[in-house]
């Protein structure tokens, strides 16, 4: 993405930053419990590790 600024002032910079930063910030807590696979995590790890050996 290219943003062309013809006149650089602190107000223009603040306006452009506000315009392009509309996405809400994510925190680690937003991702807890998102993977619902119906598989026990420990059993999955054991199955994956047994394939290596």
N, C-alpha and C positions, 0 to 999 in steps of 0.2 A: 504494500500500500504506500502510495506517495502522497504526502500532504504538502502543498505549496503555500507558503506564507509570504505575502508580499510586504507586509509591514510587521516587524517584530516589536511587540510591546508585551509587558507582563500580562495584560488583560487578554490579548490574543492567544498567548500560550496557555493560560488557564482555561479559556473557552475551548481550545482544541483538545486539551487533556480531558476535560469534562465530557466532550462529545464522543471521544473514542474509548473512554473507560466506563462504559455503561454496564459492563458485565459485573454481576455481584462477585465478591471475593469468596473463594472456597476455603474452608478450613478442613482439617483432618476429620473432624466430627461429622462433616457432611457425607462422608463415604462409609461410615460404619453401618454394617448390616445390609449393604447393597447387593451382595452376591448371595442369592438364594438358589442353591443348586440342589438341595435335598441330599447332600452328601456329607457325611461326617468328616470333618477336617483331618482328624488323626488317621482315620482309615484311608483317606485319599493320599496323605503323605506316605503311609506305609506302602500302598500300592505303587506309587510313583518311584519310591526308592527301591522296591524289590525288582523293578524292571532294569535297574542299572547293574545289578549284581548277578 
